[in-house]
Amino acid sequence: MEQIQLTGPQGPKPKQTSVSRMGVYVFLVSAAIFFCIPLYVMLVTSLKGMPEIRLGELFALPGDPSFAAWVKAWSEACSGVECNGIQTGFWNSVKITIPSVAISIILGSINGYALSFWRFKGSNLLFGLLLFGAFVPFQVVIFPLIIFLREVGLYGSLTGIILIHTIFGMPIMTLLFRNYFASLPDELFKAARVDGANFWQIFFQIMMPLSIPVTVVAVILQTTGIWNDYLLGLIFAGRDNLPMTVQLNNIVATTFGVREYNVNMAATILTAIVPLAIYLLSGKYFVRGIAAGAVKG
Amino acid sequence: MATSTKVSIPRRAKRVQISSLLASTPMAIVAIGVFVVCVGYSVMLSFTKSRLFPNFNWVGLDQYERLWGTSRWVVSVENLLVYGVLFIVLCLISGFFMAVFLDQKVRFESGFRTLFLYPYAMSLVVTGLVWQWMMEPSLGIQNVVQRMGWSSFEFAPLVDPQYAIYGVLIAAVWQSSGLVMALMLAGLRGIDGEIWKAARVDGIPTWQTYLFIVLPMMRPVMITSVVLLAVGVVRVYDLIVAQTGGGPGMSTEMPAKFVIDHITARGNVGLGMAAATMMLLPVLLVIGPWIYREYVRPAKH
């Protein structure tokens, strides 16, 4: 990639007029401003008091910045009749996300490995079905899954929602790992087989250590995806395990006379912090996961 | 496992082992149990009179007739078409421009890229709530501009049934266009530098090179982008619930919300499943043949 850049024509172009150069920056800076505005508004609103917000200066910096709204959003804000803040949702999301991410990645990597090296009759068809699953609207499978989980007594439980995330994460995780393993040289596998290694030995001793980069991509993809999920959590998690996104929406929708915009925005930021931090820390890995991961709605 | 002690593997078919079949069981259960059986079950229910709970009183195509006679569904589909087409077109255009401008050897490229893409890391609920707040009629952007002296300025789409869908559209484009930018930028970086040299030798202006030479070469990237965006369009639910709740009136109702509402609060599973089947149809028609051609049919390796 570096080479392409260096040989390309976009290098320093001495003849280029500074006017068009300016145009490039004007465009980029205005686009950057457009993208930043919501984050900026969220931040300044959350740091203001309600009297200041009622002045109607949306973009003004807070005169007396305070984290009071953050504290309230975290530990006192009401969703429905309960007023424990968004912290319950935060911990619920943690409890949902960690096992879901771990299980879906383990299963996805085994699937991808089996599909790349241990092809059996019908494995192409299975993979095709899974891939189809990546595109199927959730609405088409949700109702039968509700019935099924109710039958086995997992509807509205932590185990239930983890199972659901594992199911819906499987297509994309399998695709990710299958494509990665398919890019490894076949000789690697053949040599191990000649040495007498079996299915699990090859998986644990050769493939797993090699798949650290793709695992990082998978972790980023699944963590942001599951943390940001709303629909599945709303339907399958049950009242005691509602994830942060659902609770956030409930808090904002709960109105007791006055709408506390600063608290709402503080709760919104708190909900966005985890995926934002992952995004900022992960850099190129996030972008790498995008092409594979955006399939997941 | 005992079978694995053989030293030579004469044929690929011999690779099958008990453990490999065992390991593939969860995959088989999900692929068949969820994406075949559950989908089939949903479609089946759409031919029944199921209300709150599933039953099997067959009514043929009654639910579909009722569905297309329900104004809420028809409005949802119309909304989805308007929203979907504009969303995809706007994301493609803005994503392409951002990618092209970033490709000009600019300073702080990675900084700009980070800013353009961060909304995509945020949830649609967060996106919906922030934009709802900024579009608030009396305290939001409208108010700020009016107080600056432009008193006739109007920007409160969410309270106007005619424009509410565009309010949602702005939020959605803000959230997703960075995705297209990232994909397109990767595409631009993959283009052979010789093409640029040739175009310059021929004296073709840069913008024409982009439009008539580079853009057609990026067809695969475009297709990926459109597929990814289209999947998001069909599924749009969170954003609507957070930003407008489907209102005002029915002006931002969407098919995905129609289905969920009917299988939960409205307790009309038969009708909801008919709607879900209608959502599945375009996906099947577009994605089905593509998956079959790309993955199922060819014997790989």
Interface residues (C-beta under 8 A of the other chain):
Chain A: M1 I4 Q5 T7 G8 P9 Q10 G11 P12 V24 Y25 F27 L28 A31 A32 F34 F35 C36 I37 P38 L39 V41 M42 T45 I53 R54 G56 E57 L58 F59 L107 I110 N111 Y113 A114 L115 F117 W118 R119 F120 S123 N124 L125 L126 F127 G128 L129 L130 L131 F132 G133 F135 V136 P137 F138 Q139 V140 V141 I142 F143 P144 L145 I146 I147 F148 I167 M170 T174 A182 D186 K190 R193 V194 G196 A197 N198 F199 W200 T224 W227 N228 D229 Y230 L231 I235 T245 L248 N249 V252 Y261 N264 M265 T268 T271 A272 P275 L276 I278 Y279 L280 F286 V287 I290 A291 A294 V295 G297
Chain B: M1 S4 T5 K6 V7 S8 I9 R12 R15 V16 Q17 S19 S20 L21 A23 S24 P26 M27 A28 V30 A31 I32 V34 F35 V36 V37 C38 V39 Y41 S42 L45 P54 S94 F97 M98 F101 L102 D103 Q104 K105 V106 F112 T114 L115 F116 L117 Y118 P119 Y120 A121 M122 S123 L124 V125 V126 T127 L129 V130 W131 W133 M134 S138 L139 G140 I141 N143 V144 R147 W174 G178 L179 A182 L183 A186 R189 G190 I191 D192 G193 W196 K197 R200 T224 L228 V231 G232 V234 R235 Y237 D238 V241 A242 P255 A256 V259 I260 I263 T264 V269 G272 M273 A275 A276 T277 M279 L280 V283 I287 G288 I291 Y292 Y295 V296 R297 A299 K300 H301
